[in-house]
Amino acid sequence: MSKHVITSEITNNPSIVKFMSNQLLTQGGSYQYNNVDETHESPLSNQLFHLPFVSKVFISANFIAIEKFDIVEWNDIQEEIRELIEIYLNQGNKVVTSAAQPKKIAIEIYAESTPNPEVMKFGSNRLLTEKDFEYKNLSETTNSPLAKELFGYVFVKEVYIAENYVSIAKNETVAWTSDIINDLRNFIKSYIEDNKLIIDETIAQPKVEIPAVDIKELEGTSLDIAGILEEYVKPAVASDGGNIVFQSYEEDTQIVNVILQGACSGCPSSTVTLKNGIETMLKEMLPNKISAVVAVNG
């Protein structure tokens, strides 16, 4: 059996640090422990609460998050805690027992039409994933049990899972009737309420034909473009069940290449959006640096 490798990650809350594992810690659902008295079914949390600075412990499918009291700074203890968790897991100790009850979350799923007539967006009131994942066919769903089950519907063509919604593209064999929409909405709602695993981030997604780039590796005009897309464009297209990802910038031709995902992919109005919306915005914000915006995946 391969070993757990734990890496630490800061969060937006300065009191909380996430400790990510390269393997699954639970089979779905999330757990929260506010004190040592609640940890009867979580041996790992019980051990962590013996540390005087631990305030709360959160456990999810592939990470453990710890909230601390202000008596210490994370810089002084973060690496030590990472090592302790890694050693604990590699000794074969349990994170939670089979009797542990995941934190109950009231789930609401709502269906929304999108500018793409073939795509329906199913929004959620809870976090589904911290990263976006696109599945063009069943063979790509190796890291998403939810996407795999959705492809069990014969009319499902593509699945896109984002932070708080699932976009589903259908084929031409059916129309978006109220019965089909309600069936999918109820299935997604029940799936999440049952605390089933949505994304297994310890499994690498199959390589896509056109890979996106890491914004942290960009500089100059490319970084400026990617920043504008992140701040001004992504929130708008996400509301329509889609996503846009910076792919490259050609300095000699001043062409910006992007990848369209979710409802944006194959949408009849995407060309208009690119030209009249995104391209115009980039030209205004980066004068004399942009000639055109092109979707490399159509």
C-alpha positions in Angstrom: 0.0 0.0 0.0 1.4 3.4 -0.9 2.2 5.9 1.8 0.3 9.0 2.7 2.1 12.2 1.7 0.8 15.2 3.6 1.3 18.8 2.4 0.1 21.9 4.2 -1.9 24.7 2.7 -2.8 28.1 4.1 -6.4 29.3 3.8 -8.3 32.6 3.7 -8.8 32.2 7.5 -5.4 32.9 9.2 -6.4 30.6 12.1 -6.9 27.6 9.8 -4.4 25.5 7.9 -5.4 22.5 5.6 -3.3 19.4 5.6 -3.8 17.7 2.2 -3.3 13.9 1.6 -2.4 12.2 -1.6 -4.9 9.5 -0.6 -8.5 9.4 0.4 -9.1 9.9 4.1 -12.8 9.2 4.1 -15.3 7.8 1.5 -17.3 11.0 1.3 -18.9 13.5 3.6 -17.2 15.9 6.0 -16.8 15.9 9.7 -16.4 18.7 12.3 -15.2 18.3 15.8 -15.4 21.3 18.2 -13.8 19.7 21.3 -12.3 16.4 22.5 -15.7 15.2 23.9 -17.0 14.9 20.4 -14.2 12.8 19.0 -15.3 9.3 20.1 -15.5 8.2 16.5 -12.5 10.1 15.2 -9.2 8.7 16.7 -7.1 11.3 14.7 -9.2 14.2 16.0 -8.9 12.9 19.5 -5.1 12.9 19.2 -5.1 16.4 17.7 -7.2 17.8 20.6 -4.4 16.8 23.0 -2.4 19.7 21.5 -3.3 22.7 23.6 -3.6 25.1 20.7 -6.2 23.1 18.6 -9.6 24.8 18.6 -11.5 22.8 15.9 -10.8 19.9 13.5 -12.4 19.5 10.1 -12.1 16.3 8.1 -13.0 15.9 4.5 -12.3 13.3 1.8 -8.7 14.4 1.1 -7.7 16.9 3.8 -7.7 17.7 7.5 -8.2 21.3 8.5 -7.2 22.5 11.9 -8.3 25.8 13.5 -6.0 27.0 16.3 -6.2 29.3 19.2 -4.1 32.5 19.1 -1.6 31.3 21.6 0.8 30.1 18.8 1.6 31.1 15.2 1.2 28.6 12.4 4.7 29.4 11.2 6.1 27.9 14.4 4.0 24.6 14.4 2.8 24.0 10.8 5.6 21.7 9.7 5.6 19.8 13.0 1.8 19.1 12.7 2.2 18.1 9.1 4.8 15.5 10.1 2.7 14.2 13.0 -0.3 13.7 10.8 1.8 11.9 8.1 3.3 9.6 10.6 0.0 8.9 12.3 -1.6 7.9 8.9 1.3 5.8 7.8 1.1 3.8 10.9 -2.3 2.6 9.8 -4.3 4.5 12.3 -7.9 5.5 11.6 -9.1 9.0 10.8 -12.7 8.2 11.6 -14.5 5.0 12.5 -17.3 3.4 10.5 -19.7 4.7 13.1 -18.7 8.4 12.6 -21.6 10.6 11.4 -20.7 13.2 8.8 -21.8 16.7 9.5 -25.4 17.2 8.4 -25.8 19.9 5.7 -29.1 21.1 4.4 -28.8 20.7 0.7 -30.6 22.8 -1.9 -30.3 22.2 -5.6 -31.8 24.5 -8.1 -31.9 24.2 -11.9 -31.2 27.1 -14.2 -31.2 27.3 -18.0 -28.1 28.7 -19.7 -27.4 30.6 -22.9 -26.4 27.2 -24.3 -29.7 25.4 -25.1 -28.1 22.0 -24.7 -26.8 22.7 -21.2 -28.6 23.0 -17.8 -27.0 24.3 -14.7 -27.7 22.7 -11.3 -26.6 25.1 -8.5 -25.9 24.1 -4.9 -25.9 25.9 -1.6 -22.7 24.0 -0.6 -19.2 23.7 -1.8 -18.8 20.8 -4.3 -15.1 21.2 -5.2 -12.4 23.7 -4.8 -11.2 23.1 -8.4 -13.2 22.9 -11.7 -13.4 19.6 -13.5 -14.7 18.9 -17.0 -15.7 15.5 -18.3 -16.3 15.0 -22.0 -17.1 11.3 -21.7 -17.5 8.4 -19.3 -13.8 7.3 -19.6 -12.6 10.7 -18.1 -14.6 10.3 -14.9 -12.0 8.2 -13.0 -11.7 10.8 -10.3 -15.4 11.7 -10.0 -18.0 9.1 -8.8 -20.7 11.8 -9.3 -19.8 12.5 -12.9 -19.6 8.7 -13.5 -23.1 8.2 -12.2 -24.5 11.1 -14.2 -23.2 9.5 -17.4 -25.5 6.7 -16.5 -28.3 8.8 -18.0 -28.2 7.9 -21.7 -28.8 11.5 -22.8 -25.9 13.0 -20.8 -23.2 14.2 -23.2 -20.8 16.2 -20.9 -20.5 17.0 -17.2 -18.8 20.1 -15.7 -18.4 20.3 -11.9 -17.4 23.7 -10.4 -17.3 25.2 -7.0 -21.0 25.3 -6.3 -22.7 23.9 -9.5 -22.9 21.1 -12.0 -23.5 21.9 -15.6 -24.8 19.0 -17.7 -24.8 19.0 -21.5 -27.3 16.7 -23.2 -27.3 15.1 -26.6 -30.0 15.6 -29.2 -32.1 12.5 -28.3 -34.1 14.4 -25.7 -35.3 17.9 -24.9 -35.0 19.6 -21.5 -38.4 18.7 -20.1 -39.5 19.4 -16.6 -39.5 15.7 -15.8 -35.9 15.3 -16.9 -34.7 18.4 -15.1 -36.4 17.4 -11.9 -35.0 13.9 -12.1 -31.5 15.2 -12.4 -32.0 17.8 -9.7 -33.4 15.2 -7.3 -30.6 12.7 -8.1 -27.8 15.3 -7.4 -29.6 16.4 -4.2 -29.9 12.9 -2.9 -26.3 12.1 -3.9 -24.9 15.0 -1.9 -27.2 14.4 1.1 -26.0 10.8 1.3 -22.4 12.2 1.7 -21.2 10.3 -1.3 -17.8 11.3 -2.8 -18.0 14.0 -5.4 -14.4 14.4 -6.5 -11.4 12.3 -5.5 -8.7 14.9 -5.9 -6.1 12.2 -5.0 -6.6 10.7 -8.4 -5.2 12.7 -11.3 -7.8 13.6 -14.0 -7.0 12.2 -17.4 -4.9 14.6 -19.5 -7.1 16.9 -21.6 -6.3 17.5 -25.2 -5.8 21.3 -24.6 -4.2 21.8 -21.2 -4.7 25.1 -19.3 -1.7 26.9 -17.9 -0.9 27.7 -14.3 -1.4 31.4 -13.7 1.4 31.4 -11.2 3.8 30.7 -14.0 2.7 33.6 -16.2 4.3 37.1 -16.5 3.9 40.3 -18.5 0.9 40.7 -20.8 0.0 37.0 -20.3 -0.4 37.5 -16.6 -2.3 40.7 -17.1 -4.8 38.9 -19.4 -5.2 36.0 -17.1 -5.8 38.3 -14.2 -8.5 40.2 -16.0 -10.3 37.0 -17.0 -10.2 35.8 -13.4 -11.5 39.0 -11.9 -14.0 40.3 -14.4 -15.0 37.5 -16.8 -15.1 34.2 -14.8 -17.8 35.4 -12.3 -20.0 36.4 -15.2 -19.7 33.1 -17.2 -19.9 31.0 -14.0 -23.4 32.5 -13.4 -24.3 31.0 -16.8 -22.9 27.6 -15.8 -19.6 27.9 -17.8 -16.0 28.8 -17.4 -13.2 30.5 -19.5 -9.6 29.6 -19.0 -6.5 31.5 -20.3 -4.4 29.2 -22.6 -1.8 31.4 -24.3 -1.0 34.8 -25.7 0.8 35.2 -29.0 3.0 38.4 -28.8 3.7 38.6 -32.5 0.0 38.5 -33.5 -1.5 39.8 -30.2 -4.0 36.9 -30.2 -5.4 35.6 -26.9 -6.2 31.9 -26.9 -8.8 30.7 -24.3 -10.5 27.5 -23.4 -14.3 27.4 -23.0 -15.8 25.0 -20.5 -19.2 23.9 -19.2 -22.1 25.8 -20.7 -19.7 28.0 -22.7 -18.4 25.1 -24.7 -20.3 24.7 -27.9 -22.7 27.6 -27.0 -24.1 29.3 -30.1 -23.6 32.7 -28.4 -20.0 32.1 -27.3 -18.6 33.8 -30.4 -20.6 36.9 -29.8 -19.6 36.9 -26.1 -15.9 36.5 -27.1 -15.9 39.3 -29.7 -18.4 41.8 -28.2 -17.7 41.2 -24.6 -14.3 39.7 -23.6 -12.3 41.0 -26.6 -13.6 44.5 -26.3 -12.9 44.5 -22.5 -9.3 43.3 -23.0 -8.7 45.9 -25.8 -9.9 48.7 -23.5 -7.9 47.5 -20.5 -4.8 46.6 -22.4 -4.6 49.1 -25.3 -2.5 48.2 -28.3 -1.8 44.7 -27.0 -4.9 42.7 -28.1 -5.9 42.0 -31.7 -8.4 39.1 -31.1 -9.6 36.5 -28.6 -10.0 33.0 -29.9 -11.5 29.9 -28.3 -9.0 27.1 -29.2 -11.6 24.4 -28.4 -14.3 26.0 -30.5 
